[in-house]
């Protein structure tokens, strides 16, 4: 049986492989970029507002901070309580061009021992979880040059 690939949050990312990008929005008045995307109004308190346009975010950034999640997060995070919890490496990545920090998980196998503040990482497609019918897709951060 083939599982349906479904984004965990619709409209936050697009593409596959090298064309994979996180999607944000940019205000036409103040040029602020937002992630997660904003579709209603500019979140910049100093802006009178403008039209918001969807923009792909930079595919690479630098590690701003990182940690490991050693506990199962509470609801609404979905995880199978019958399976043992595996720690997740969480990374905050600074996107210089957009002047913002985006959070996400590291690719499986990357631990805090593999990371340093300031190192370059790239966004890649990832899987958050799977059930009998669905593969829930997301994004992961991967150190550059780590692809096989």
C-alpha beads as a LAMMPS data file, in Angstrom:
LAMMPS data file: protein, C-alpha beads

148 atoms
147 bonds

1 atom types
1 bond types

-500.0 500.0 xlo xhi
-500.0 500.0 ylo yhi
-500.0 500.0 zlo zhi

Masses

1 110.0

Atoms # bond

1 1 1 0.000 0.000 0.000
2 1 1 1.313 3.459 -0.920
3 1 1 1.071 6.202 1.691
4 1 1 -0.126 9.675 0.726
5 1 1 2.545 12.335 1.299
6 1 1 0.907 15.208 3.170
7 1 1 2.566 18.354 4.585
8 1 1 2.132 18.704 8.345
9 1 1 1.209 22.354 7.698
10 1 1 -0.083 23.304 4.266
11 1 1 1.593 26.282 2.594
12 1 1 4.744 26.401 4.728
13 1 1 7.041 24.624 2.239
14 1 1 7.132 23.420 -1.332
15 1 1 9.180 21.331 -3.744
16 1 1 11.419 18.305 -3.513
17 1 1 15.172 17.718 -3.503
18 1 1 17.243 20.790 -4.453
19 1 1 14.036 22.711 -5.259
20 1 1 12.702 22.319 -1.670
21 1 1 12.038 25.685 0.017
22 1 1 10.327 27.051 3.084
23 1 1 7.694 29.633 2.135
24 1 1 7.298 32.947 3.881
25 1 1 5.558 36.198 3.106
26 1 1 6.998 39.669 2.497
27 1 1 5.210 42.951 3.191
28 1 1 5.284 45.273 0.169
29 1 1 5.348 48.380 2.401
30 1 1 8.165 47.620 4.875
31 1 1 9.771 44.556 3.173
32 1 1 9.626 42.542 6.416
33 1 1 9.654 38.792 5.809
34 1 1 7.635 36.435 7.982
35 1 1 7.848 32.738 8.772
36 1 1 5.595 31.099 9.465
37 1 1 3.815 32.835 6.652
38 1 1 1.343 35.606 7.348
39 1 1 -1.698 35.962 5.117
40 1 1 -3.806 38.578 6.943
41 1 1 -1.678 41.655 7.668
42 1 1 1.890 42.804 8.309
43 1 1 3.086 41.759 11.783
44 1 1 5.633 44.592 11.958
45 1 1 4.180 46.970 14.604
46 1 1 5.915 49.949 12.959
47 1 1 4.339 49.309 9.552
48 1 1 1.098 50.775 8.284
49 1 1 0.580 47.625 6.272
50 1 1 0.923 46.555 2.718
51 1 1 0.187 43.680 0.443
52 1 1 1.739 40.373 1.454
53 1 1 3.363 38.224 -1.201
54 1 1 4.570 34.646 -0.891
55 1 1 8.349 34.315 -1.124
56 1 1 10.656 31.298 -0.991
57 1 1 13.131 31.642 1.875
58 1 1 16.871 31.180 1.589
59 1 1 17.777 27.485 1.368
60 1 1 20.841 27.956 3.598
61 1 1 21.529 29.665 6.865
62 1 1 23.784 29.545 9.912
63 1 1 23.145 27.756 13.204
64 1 1 22.048 30.393 15.704
65 1 1 21.364 27.928 18.530
66 1 1 20.585 24.245 19.071
67 1 1 19.490 21.741 21.701
68 1 1 18.182 18.224 22.008
69 1 1 14.611 17.340 22.947
70 1 1 14.879 14.435 25.370
71 1 1 11.207 14.186 26.332
72 1 1 8.028 13.365 24.422
73 1 1 6.250 16.680 23.786
74 1 1 2.676 17.052 24.988
75 1 1 -0.425 17.174 22.800
76 1 1 -1.112 18.344 20.146
77 1 1 2.214 16.775 19.053
78 1 1 1.382 13.342 17.680
79 1 1 3.554 10.387 18.627
80 1 1 2.865 6.726 19.243
81 1 1 2.944 6.176 23.024
82 1 1 3.647 2.467 22.394
83 1 1 7.013 3.301 20.800
84 1 1 10.035 4.475 22.789
85 1 1 10.801 8.182 22.514
86 1 1 13.887 9.057 20.486
87 1 1 15.550 12.406 21.289
88 1 1 15.350 15.021 18.526
89 1 1 17.990 17.597 17.707
90 1 1 16.392 21.020 17.350
91 1 1 18.125 23.854 15.490
92 1 1 17.442 27.598 15.299
93 1 1 18.805 28.810 11.955
94 1 1 19.483 32.444 11.076
95 1 1 18.576 33.377 7.509
96 1 1 20.684 36.483 6.919
97 1 1 18.899 37.728 3.793
98 1 1 15.494 37.593 5.497
99 1 1 16.803 38.773 8.888
100 1 1 14.940 36.075 10.799
101 1 1 15.509 32.848 12.710
102 1 1 13.652 29.667 11.725
103 1 1 13.350 26.648 14.028
104 1 1 13.254 23.021 12.961
105 1 1 14.560 19.525 13.556
106 1 1 17.930 18.333 12.321
107 1 1 17.980 15.489 9.829
108 1 1 17.925 12.097 11.563
109 1 1 21.385 11.108 12.744
110 1 1 22.626 14.663 13.417
111 1 1 23.164 15.248 17.134
112 1 1 24.185 18.284 19.179
113 1 1 27.739 16.907 19.078
114 1 1 27.722 17.465 15.293
115 1 1 26.730 21.145 15.498
116 1 1 28.426 24.436 16.288
117 1 1 27.000 27.939 16.404
118 1 1 27.697 29.648 13.082
119 1 1 28.021 26.506 10.961
120 1 1 26.157 26.489 7.649
121 1 1 23.071 24.298 7.262
122 1 1 20.536 23.805 4.484
123 1 1 16.830 23.067 4.511
124 1 1 15.822 19.656 3.136
125 1 1 12.551 17.719 2.928
126 1 1 11.845 15.512 5.913
127 1 1 9.310 13.181 7.460
128 1 1 7.707 13.955 10.801
129 1 1 5.759 10.710 11.147
130 1 1 3.894 8.009 9.266
131 1 1 0.713 6.073 9.849
132 1 1 -0.982 3.379 7.786
133 1 1 -2.270 5.850 5.162
134 1 1 -0.105 8.975 5.400
135 1 1 3.519 10.114 5.404
136 1 1 3.484 13.488 7.176
137 1 1 6.160 15.670 5.568
138 1 1 8.051 18.595 7.089
139 1 1 11.458 20.263 6.801
140 1 1 14.762 19.397 8.420
141 1 1 18.060 21.244 8.741
142 1 1 21.159 19.466 7.472
143 1 1 24.808 20.545 7.722
144 1 1 25.986 21.581 4.251
145 1 1 28.053 19.007 2.440
146 1 1 26.351 16.171 4.376
147 1 1 24.434 14.758 1.403
148 1 1 25.599 11.477 0.040

Bonds

1 1 1 2
2 1 2 3
3 1 3 4
4 1 4 5
5 1 5 6
6 1 6 7
7 1 7 8
8 1 8 9
9 1 9 10
10 1 10 11
11 1 11 12
12 1 12 13
13 1 13 14
14 1 14 15
15 1 15 16
16 1 16 17
17 1 17 18
18 1 18 19
19 1 19 20
20 1 20 21
21 1 21 22
22 1 22 23
23 1 23 24
24 1 24 25
25 1 25 26
26 1 26 27
27 1 27 28
28 1 28 29
29 1 29 30
30 1 30 31
31 1 31 32
32 1 32 33
33 1 33 34
34 1 34 35
35 1 35 36
36 1 36 37
37 1 37 38
38 1 38 39
39 1 39 40
40 1 40 41
41 1 41 42
42 1 42 43
43 1 43 44
44 1 44 45
45 1 45 46
46 1 46 47
47 1 47 48
48 1 48 49
49 1 49 50
50 1 50 51
51 1 51 52
52 1 52 53
53 1 53 54
54 1 54 55
55 1 55 56
56 1 56 57
57 1 57 58
58 1 58 59
59 1 59 60
60 1 60 61
61 1 61 62
62 1 62 63
63 1 63 64
64 1 64 65
65 1 65 66
66 1 66 67
67 1 67 68
68 1 68 69
69 1 69 70
70 1 70 71
71 1 71 72
72 1 72 73
73 1 73 74
74 1 74 75
75 1 75 76
76 1 76 77
77 1 77 78
78 1 78 79
79 1 79 80
80 1 80 81
81 1 81 82
82 1 82 83
83 1 83 84
84 1 84 85
85 1 85 86
86 1 86 87
87 1 87 88
88 1 88 89
89 1 89 90
90 1 90 91
91 1 91 92
92 1 92 93
93 1 93 94
94 1 94 95
95 1 95 96
96 1 96 97
97 1 97 98
98 1 98 99
99 1 99 100
100 1 100 101
101 1 101 102
102 1 102 103
103 1 103 104
104 1 104 105
105 1 105 106
106 1 106 107
107 1 107 108
108 1 108 109
109 1 109 110
110 1 110 111
111 1 111 112
112 1 112 113
113 1 113 114
114 1 114 115
115 1 115 116
116 1 116 117
117 1 117 118
118 1 118 119
119 1 119 120
120 1 120 121
121 1 121 122
122 1 122 123
123 1 123 124
124 1 124 125
125 1 125 126
126 1 126 127
127 1 127 128
128 1 128 129
129 1 129 130
130 1 130 131
131 1 131 132
132 1 132 133
133 1 133 134
134 1 134 135
135 1 135 136
136 1 136 137
137 1 137 138
138 1 138 139
139 1 139 140
140 1 140 141
141 1 141 142
142 1 142 143
143 1 143 144
144 1 144 145
145 1 145 146
146 1 146 147
147 1 147 148
